[in-house]
Amino acid sequence: SRYARRRPPVYGRGMAARIRILVVDDHSVVRAGLKLLLEQAGDLEPVGEAASGREAVFEARRLEPDVILLDLVMPDGGGLDVLPTLVHEHPNMQVVVLSMEDDPSYVRQAFDGGAAGYILKEAADTDVVTAIRTVAAGSRYVDPTLGARLVAAEARAAKRAAEDPLSNREHEVLRLLALGYTNGEIAEELFISVKTVHSHLDRIRGKIGLRRRPDLIRFALEHGLL
């Protein structure tokens, strides 16, 4: 699953279960405020900070934190750029994206990239702490104000998928056909055989129930392929 949970941090016998956190944001004031907030929580321990995606990768390797608070928009590699690397190199580490972006598409990209949590920078201090504790325990966390938007976005995506059953490759073939490409030109453009182009076109016609070229072009227009 794209929302698969990873194991929570494991602490040695007799050790206090303090959650070690790396704070990543390109604004020093934000980093300082977050570190102060974490220190006051009692069970949270800020162990380092980074001002860019590249620094985040380096510091994660050096410090091995339990959780990373990761900004999305930064110089020298944003959060979404380095997220897959962080998750791949540290499978037991959790990532909470802390961002000003409230568009559901960013939330989906973050979770697809391996994030365990997503919270807005405008959230209350207690929400930030709750998010960290939640992902450290092995669960996901989404900013409460984004919940309804995510549900609505998923519903819209499901409706579009039902109305347009074509795969990405079939979209490419149909787009080129609508632009006037011959089957041979489509094959050359997509580095596939002409026989494969014919197979794609047969599946396209079968899925959408349209066979005439003008109807296929109209379908492409209506679904934004051109």
MILOPA-678109 format. One record per residue (C-alpha): residue number from 0; chain; x, y, z. Coordinates in pm, 1 decimal, padded with zeros to 6 digits. Example, Ala and Ser with C-alpha at 12.3 -4.5 7.8 and 13.67 -1.06 7.14 Angstrom:
% residues 2
+-----+------+----------+----------+----------+
! pos ! unit !        X !        Y !        Z !
+-----+------+----------+----------+----------+
!   0 !    A !  01230.0 ! -00450.0 !  00780.0 !
!   1 !    A !  01367.0 ! -00106.0 !  00714.0 !
+-----+------+----------+----------+----------+
% end
This chain:
% residues 226
+-----+------+----------+----------+----------+
! pos ! unit !        X !        Y !        Z !
+-----+------+----------+----------+----------+
!   0 !    A !  00000.0 !  00000.0 !  00000.0 !
!   1 !    A !  00116.6 !  00351.6 ! -00070.6 !
!   2 !    A !  00023.9 !  00435.6 !  00289.6 !
!   3 !    A !  00213.9 !  00140.5 !  00437.3 !
!   4 !    A !  00320.4 !  00188.8 !  00796.7 !
!   5 !    A !  00677.7 !  00141.2 !  00905.1 !
!   6 !    A !  00787.6 !  00007.6 !  01241.3 !
!   7 !    A !  00805.5 !  00256.0 !  01530.5 !
!   8 !    A !  01142.6 !  00336.4 !  01686.4 !
!   9 !    A !  01282.7 !  00069.8 !  01917.3 !
!  10 !    A !  01440.7 !  00177.5 !  02243.1 !
!  11 !    A !  01684.1 ! -00018.1 !  02451.9 !
!  12 !    A !  01579.5 ! -00181.9 !  02778.5 !
!  13 !    A !  01580.4 !  00071.4 !  03059.6 !
!  14 !    A !  01609.6 !  00373.3 !  02832.1 !
!  15 !    A !  01363.7 !  00661.1 !  02840.3 !
!  16 !    A !  01153.9 !  00658.7 !  02524.0 !
!  17 !    A !  01260.0 !  00999.5 !  02400.7 !
!  18 !    A !  01183.5 !  01056.3 !  02033.7 !
!  19 !    A !  01489.8 !  01193.9 !  01852.8 !
!  20 !    A !  01399.2 !  01452.0 !  01587.5 !
!  21 !    A !  01580.1 !  01621.0 !  01300.0 !
!  22 !    A !  01429.1 !  01960.8 !  01210.6 !
!  23 !    A !  01456.9 !  02056.6 !  00841.0 !
!  24 !    A !  01354.7 !  02405.1 !  00726.2 !
!  25 !    A !  01536.0 !  02676.3 !  00532.1 !
!  26 !    A !  01432.4 !  02949.5 !  00778.5 !
!  27 !    A !  01647.0 !  02966.6 !  01091.5 !
!  28 !    A !  01368.6 !  03134.9 !  01291.1 !
!  29 !    A !  01131.7 !  02848.5 !  01213.7 !
!  30 !    A !  01393.1 !  02591.1 !  01310.7 !
!  31 !    A !  01461.7 !  02769.9 !  01639.4 !
!  32 !    A !  01091.4 !  02788.6 !  01722.2 !
!  33 !    A !  01036.3 !  02421.5 !  01644.5 !
!  34 !    A !  01334.7 !  02312.6 !  01852.5 !
!  35 !    A !  01206.4 !  02514.2 !  02149.8 !
!  36 !    A !  00861.6 !  02359.9 !  02110.9 !
!  37 !    A !  01005.8 !  02008.6 !  02099.3 !
!  38 !    A !  01230.4 !  02062.3 !  02400.7 !
!  39 !    A !  00929.8 !  02173.2 !  02606.4 !
!  40 !    A !  00733.3 !  01857.5 !  02521.6 !
!  41 !    A !  00939.7 !  01641.4 !  02753.3 !
!  42 !    A !  00949.8 !  01318.5 !  02551.9 !
!  43 !    A !  01081.3 !  01482.1 !  02232.6 !
!  44 !    A !  01448.8 !  01553.3 !  02171.9 !
!  45 !    A !  01565.6 !  01773.1 !  01880.3 !
!  46 !    A !  01903.0 !  01625.2 !  01789.8 !
!  47 !    A !  01988.3 !  01832.4 !  01483.4 !
!  48 !    A !  01874.2 !  02067.6 !  01211.2 !
!  49 !    A !  01918.7 !  02123.0 !  00838.1 !
!  50 !    A !  01844.4 !  02412.1 !  00604.0 !
!  51 !    A !  01806.8 !  02222.3 !  00274.7 !
!  52 !    A !  01718.0 !  01886.2 !  00130.5 !
!  53 !    A !  02081.8 !  01797.3 !  00072.0 !
!  54 !    A !  02169.8 !  01882.7 !  00433.0 !
!  55 !    A !  01873.9 !  01675.8 !  00549.1 !
!  56 !    A !  02009.6 !  01365.2 !  00375.0 !
!  57 !    A !  02355.9 !  01420.8 !  00525.0 !
!  58 !    A !  02228.5 !  01488.7 !  00877.4 !
!  59 !    A !  01991.1 !  01192.5 !  00868.3 !
!  60 !    A !  02284.7 !  00965.5 !  00786.0 !
!  61 !    A !  02493.0 !  01117.4 !  01064.5 !
!  62 !    A !  02231.1 !  01136.2 !  01338.9 !
!  63 !    A !  01988.1 !  00850.9 !  01258.5 !
!  64 !    A !  01685.9 !  01032.0 !  01411.2 !
!  65 !    A !  01354.7 !  00862.9 !  01484.4 !
!  66 !    A !  01153.3 !  01135.7 !  01313.3 !
!  67 !    A !  01229.3 !  01410.0 !  01061.3 !
!  68 !    A !  01021.5 !  01727.4 !  01046.8 !
!  69 !    A !  01061.3 !  01810.9 !  00678.1 !
!  70 !    A !  00970.7 !  02132.0 !  00496.6 !
!  71 !    A !  00854.1 !  02092.8 !  00135.4 !
!  72 !    A !  00994.8 !  02404.3 ! -00031.4 !
!  73 !    A !  01366.1 !  02461.7 !  00022.4 !
!  74 !    A !  01673.8 !  02546.2 ! -00182.1 !
!  75 !    A !  01918.0 !  02277.1 ! -00291.4 !
!  76 !    A !  01657.7 !  01999.9 ! -00294.7 !
!  77 !    A !  01304.6 !  02038.5 ! -00159.3 !
!  78 !    A !  01128.3 !  01796.9 !  00069.9 !
!  79 !    A !  00956.0 !  01600.9 ! -00205.9 !
!  80 !    A !  01286.9 !  01566.8 ! -00392.2 !
!  81 !    A !  01474.8 !  01406.7 ! -00103.9 !
!  82 !    A !  01187.8 !  01222.4 !  00063.6 !
!  83 !    A !  01233.3 !  00895.3 ! -00132.0 !
!  84 !    A !  01605.5 !  00892.5 ! -00048.2 !
!  85 !    A !  01540.7 !  00949.9 !  00320.7 !
!  86 !    A !  01277.7 !  00676.2 !  00336.3 !
!  87 !    A !  01489.7 !  00429.3 !  00139.5 !
!  88 !    A !  01803.2 !  00482.0 !  00346.9 !
!  89 !    A !  01622.8 !  00484.0 !  00683.4 !
!  90 !    A !  01325.8 !  00243.2 !  00669.9 !
!  91 !    A !  01261.1 !  00267.4 !  01045.4 !
!  92 !    A !  01265.6 !  00647.8 !  01049.9 !
!  93 !    A !  00939.6 !  00840.2 !  01016.8 !
!  94 !    A !  00897.4 !  01163.4 !  00818.0 !
!  95 !    A !  00644.3 !  01432.8 !  00902.3 !
!  96 !    A !  00605.7 !  01691.7 !  00628.6 !
!  97 !    A !  00556.8 !  02040.2 !  00774.2 !
!  98 !    A !  00437.6 !  02273.4 !  00499.8 !
!  99 !    A !  00239.1 !  02581.5 !  00405.3 !
! 100 !    A !  00095.2 !  02388.9 !  00106.8 !
! 101 !    A ! -00264.6 !  02287.1 !  00177.4 !
! 102 !    A ! -00343.6 !  02146.0 ! -00168.3 !
! 103 !    A ! -00446.1 !  01777.2 ! -00140.3 !
! 104 !    A ! -00217.0 !  01694.4 ! -00433.1 !
! 105 !    A !  00085.5 !  01782.1 ! -00218.8 !
! 106 !    A ! -00043.0 !  01558.7 !  00058.8 !
! 107 !    A ! -00082.0 !  01268.0 ! -00183.2 !
! 108 !    A !  00267.3 !  01325.2 ! -00323.9 !
! 109 !    A !  00412.4 !  01331.2 !  00026.1 !
! 110 !    A !  00249.3 !  01002.8 !  00126.7 !
! 111 !    A !  00333.2 !  00845.0 ! -00208.9 !
! 112 !    A !  00694.8 !  00943.4 ! -00142.3 !
! 113 !    A !  00693.0 !  00766.1 !  00193.2 !
! 114 !    A !  00594.3 !  01033.7 !  00446.0 !
! 115 !    A !  00411.3 !  00913.2 !  00756.2 !
! 116 !    A !  00255.7 !  01249.5 !  00842.7 !
! 117 !    A !  00157.2 !  01582.4 !  00691.9 !
! 118 !    A !  00086.8 !  01894.7 !  00893.4 !
! 119 !    A !  00044.1 !  02260.0 !  00804.8 !
! 120 !    A !  00276.4 !  02526.0 !  00942.7 !
! 121 !    A ! -00026.9 !  02717.6 !  01064.2 !
! 122 !    A ! -00122.5 !  02426.3 !  01290.6 !
! 123 !    A ! -00126.0 !  02464.0 !  01666.5 !
! 124 !    A !  00184.7 !  02367.9 !  01861.5 !
! 125 !    A ! -00000.8 !  02078.2 !  02019.9 !
! 126 !    A ! -00085.5 !  01939.8 !  01674.5 !
! 127 !    A !  00281.8 !  01932.4 !  01576.9 !
! 128 !    A !  00368.8 !  01740.7 !  01892.3 !
! 129 !    A !  00075.4 !  01503.8 !  01840.0 !
! 130 !    A !  00183.5 !  01438.8 !  01480.8 !
! 131 !    A !  00534.7 !  01343.2 !  01589.1 !
! 132 !    A !  00413.6 !  01112.6 !  01865.4 !
! 133 !    A !  00161.3 !  00950.9 !  01631.4 !
! 134 !    A !  00407.2 !  00865.5 !  01354.1 !
! 135 !    A !  00672.8 !  00755.3 !  01606.0 !
! 136 !    A !  00418.0 !  00502.3 !  01731.7 !
! 137 !    A !  00381.3 !  00362.0 !  01380.3 !
! 138 !    A !  00062.1 !  00534.9 !  01262.8 !
! 139 !    A ! -00008.6 !  00802.1 !  01004.5 !
! 140 !    A ! -00108.0 !  01158.6 !  01079.8 !
! 141 !    A ! -00282.4 !  01413.1 !  00858.0 !
! 142 !    A ! -00355.9 !  01769.9 !  00962.7 !
! 143 !    A ! -00721.5 !  01769.3 !  01078.1 !
! 144 !    A ! -00805.6 !  02068.9 !  00859.3 !
! 145 !    A ! -00703.2 !  01869.8 !  00549.6 !
! 146 !    A ! -00918.9 !  01565.8 !  00616.2 !
! 147 !    A ! -01235.3 !  01681.2 !  00437.7 !
! 148 !    A ! -01035.9 !  01812.7 !  00141.0 !
! 149 !    A ! -00854.8 !  01482.1 !  00102.3 !
! 150 !    A ! -01178.8 !  01285.4 !  00105.7 !
! 151 !    A ! -01326.9 !  01517.1 ! -00157.5 !
! 152 !    A ! -01014.0 !  01496.6 ! -00372.8 !
! 153 !    A ! -01012.5 !  01116.1 ! -00358.9 !
! 154 !    A ! -01380.8 !  01111.7 ! -00455.6 !
! 155 !    A ! -01310.1 !  01335.6 ! -00755.9 !
! 156 !    A ! -01017.8 !  01115.9 ! -00859.6 !
! 157 !    A ! -01235.0 !  00803.9 ! -00836.4 !
! 158 !    A ! -01503.4 !  00969.0 ! -01048.3 !
! 159 !    A ! -01249.0 !  01068.8 ! -01313.3 !
! 160 !    A ! -01109.0 !  00715.9 ! -01317.6 !
! 161 !    A ! -01457.6 !  00573.8 ! -01368.1 !
! 162 !    A ! -01527.5 !  00817.2 ! -01652.5 !
! 163 !    A ! -01184.9 !  00767.3 ! -01813.0 !
! 164 !    A ! -01069.0 !  00404.1 ! -01783.6 !
! 165 !    A ! -00760.6 !  00445.0 ! -02003.7 !
! 166 !    A ! -00407.3 !  00379.5 ! -01883.6 !
! 167 !    A ! -00130.2 !  00637.7 ! -01913.8 !
! 168 !    A !  00011.7 !  00462.0 ! -02221.4 !
! 169 !    A ! -00332.1 !  00451.7 ! -02382.0 !
! 170 !    A ! -00364.8 !  00824.8 ! -02315.6 !
! 171 !    A ! -00036.4 !  00881.5 ! -02500.5 !
! 172 !    A ! -00146.0 !  00673.7 ! -02798.8 !
! 173 !    A ! -00484.4 !  00845.3 ! -02816.6 !
! 174 !    A ! -00329.6 !  01191.2 ! -02786.1 !
! 175 !    A ! -00091.2 !  01128.8 ! -03075.0 !
! 176 !    A ! -00371.8 !  00979.5 ! -03284.7 !
! 177 !    A ! -00585.2 !  01287.8 ! -03218.6 !
! 178 !    A ! -00292.2 !  01509.5 ! -03320.2 !
! 179 !    A ! -00286.2 !  01341.8 ! -03661.7 !
! 180 !    A ! -00003.4 !  01092.9 ! -03618.0 !
! 181 !    A ! -00018.4 !  00773.0 ! -03823.6 !
! 182 !    A !  00017.3 !  00437.2 ! -03649.6 !
! 183 !    A !  00375.8 !  00416.4 ! -03773.6 !
! 184 !    A !  00456.4 !  00763.5 ! -03640.1 !
! 185 !    A !  00298.5 !  00679.0 ! -03305.1 !
! 186 !    A !  00514.1 !  00366.7 ! -03285.4 !
! 187 !    A !  00827.4 !  00567.1 ! -03362.9 !
! 188 !    A !  00738.7 !  00842.0 ! -03113.7 !
! 189 !    A !  00673.1 !  00596.7 ! -02828.5 !
! 190 !    A !  00947.2 !  00346.7 ! -02919.9 !
! 191 !    A !  00702.0 !  00060.3 ! -02962.0 !
! 192 !    A !  00603.5 ! -00160.1 ! -03256.2 !
! 193 !    A !  00318.8 ! -00082.7 ! -03494.7 !
! 194 !    A !  00155.0 ! -00406.3 ! -03378.6 !
! 195 !    A !  00159.5 ! -00274.9 ! -03021.5 !
! 196 !    A !  00000.2 !  00050.6 ! -03139.2 !
! 197 !    A ! -00280.2 ! -00151.4 ! -03300.5 !
! 198 !    A ! -00328.4 ! -00342.3 ! -02974.8 !
! 199 !    A ! -00349.1 ! -00019.7 ! -02775.3 !
! 200 !    A ! -00602.8 !  00127.0 ! -03017.3 !
! 201 !    A ! -00815.5 ! -00187.1 ! -03000.2 !
! 202 !    A ! -00819.0 ! -00167.7 ! -02619.6 !
! 203 !    A ! -00898.0 !  00205.1 ! -02628.6 !
! 204 !    A ! -01194.6 !  00149.2 ! -02859.5 !
! 205 !    A ! -01316.0 ! -00137.8 ! -02645.1 !
! 206 !    A ! -01291.4 !  00058.8 ! -02319.4 !
! 207 !    A ! -01461.9 !  00380.0 ! -02433.2 !
! 208 !    A ! -01697.2 !  00229.8 ! -02691.3 !
! 209 !    A ! -01589.9 !  00464.8 ! -02970.4 !
! 210 !    A ! -01445.9 !  00351.6 ! -03304.5 !
! 211 !    A ! -01455.5 !  00645.8 ! -03546.1 !
! 212 !    A ! -01153.4 !  00877.1 ! -03551.8 !
! 213 !    A ! -01363.3 !  01197.7 ! -03503.7 !
! 214 !    A ! -01520.1 !  01042.6 ! -03192.3 !
! 215 !    A ! -01178.3 !  00948.0 ! -03055.5 !
! 216 !    A ! -01052.9 !  01302.8 ! -03114.9 !
! 217 !    A ! -01355.7 !  01445.8 ! -02934.8 !
! 218 !    A ! -01292.6 !  01211.6 ! -02639.5 !
! 219 !    A ! -00930.0 !  01329.5 ! -02627.7 !
! 220 !    A ! -01041.4 !  01692.1 ! -02626.3 !
! 221 !    A ! -01303.2 !  01639.7 ! -02357.6 !
! 222 !    A ! -01048.6 !  01469.6 ! -02129.4 !
! 223 !    A ! -00776.5 !  01728.3 ! -02169.6 !
! 224 !    A ! -00535.3 !  01509.9 ! -02368.9 !
! 225 !    A ! -00468.6 !  01787.0 ! -02619.8 !
+-----+------+----------+----------+----------+
% end
